[in-house]
Amino acid sequence: MTHSSKRKKYQFCIFEQNEETRNSAATKAVLDCNSVFSEAGYTDYTVTFNNNSRRGAAFYLAAFREIVKLLLGVKRGSLIGVQYPILNKVFKYFIFMGRAKGIRFFAVIHDIESLRLGAKDAGAVKTEACNFNHYDALIVHNDSMKQWLRDQGVTIPLVSLKVFDYLAPERTAPAKAPHVPSRIVYAGNLSKSTFVYKLPQNGRWKFNLYGPNYLEGKSSGENVVWKGVYPPDEIAQRLEGDFGLIWDGTETDRCDEIMGNYLRYNNPHKFSLYLAAGLPVIAPAGSAIGKLISEHQIGILVSSLAELESLSVSQEQYAEFAANCRALGTRVRSGHFLKEALQQIESIL
């Protein structure tokens, strides 16, 4: 049922700021959600902690105090959106408190912790599924994640986001003349993506790498170049290449077992970065994002990076990928997908 526009809407978020998060894509995802929430009429109740150490008792005490303050201050029958993960083990108790005032809660899922870690711990999966059922609804990455949650016993309404937004101005780079693509971009935390040191060397593709923790002496191929680290708000303007690559782990012939499994269900934030930058995408076959790539004709799916050596993309095919990518990128840069998901949530709750 649709509620009147008089219902008060709030977003609550715990934002932890430290040296590690300053240039992090995860930080960008949280802040972009904050911005779209605000645009959609949600009163912002973000609590920021400068947290350069592990979470201690003082952190939890301060967080609990802020949540209680929010629950006491909001009007009866309000709607509260949170960004998950958020105090996963205890947040259900605050939901119970809010029920007394008729408050409805929903969460935008950034990561499902038990699934991200491989879903091998059945107890952790069950606990997290039970925690989700305390909410009134969830915004999940895509239909693959939605089905996984249903299989774990999550029964509340689930709305698919489809793609994470990546708020950014339109790219100011001049339009490229039609060409046969030859450069592949990879952006991410390079300490987790050691496959970059095994990329095909001196082949027909050049690789431009972006992100922290690159070991410069380790890669000997002249066709692999580290381009440095840029803040998340700037990097979409800086990427130089024809395709953006989504891959994970230590090997080039297959994705890492745990991270590769997670790609079957999640929307990597770098996918949104590539769209915002206007780059068609190369991704693993079998990934959740692969379905969207095929549906919108914005890139290529591979089972191994060795396939890149024989991969040939014509000038015409690349121009089609790029045009489709620009159309999707316009929506990603403006917050379209979360706005649409919030409308669906509000019509359900």
Salt bridges, closest charged atoms under 4 A:
GLU16 OE2 - ARG55 NH2 2.44
GLU19 OE2 - ARG22 NH2 3.26
ASP32 OD1 - LYS28 NZ 3.09
GLU39 OE1 - LYS339 NZ 3.05
GLU66 OE1 - LYS69 NZ 3.50
GLU113 OE1 - ARG116 NH2 2.99
ASP136 OD2 - ARG99 NH1 3.17
ASP136 OD1 - ARG104 NE 3.37
ASP233 OD1 - LYS28 NZ 3.13
GLU234 OE2 - ARG238 NH2 2.92
GLU240 OE1 - LYS227 NZ 3.29
ASP242 OD1 - LYS176 NZ 3.87
ASP242 OD1 - HIS179 NE2 2.75
ASP242 OD1 - ARG183 NH2 3.77
GLU251 OE2 - LYS198 NZ 3.08
ASP253 OD1 - ARG254 NH1 2.98
GLU257 OE2 - LYS120 NZ 3.04
GLU295 OE2 - HIS296 NE2 3.76
GLU340 OE1 - LYS162 NZ 3.72
GLU340 OE2 - HIS336 NE2 3.50
GLU346 OE2 - LYS9 NZ 3.39
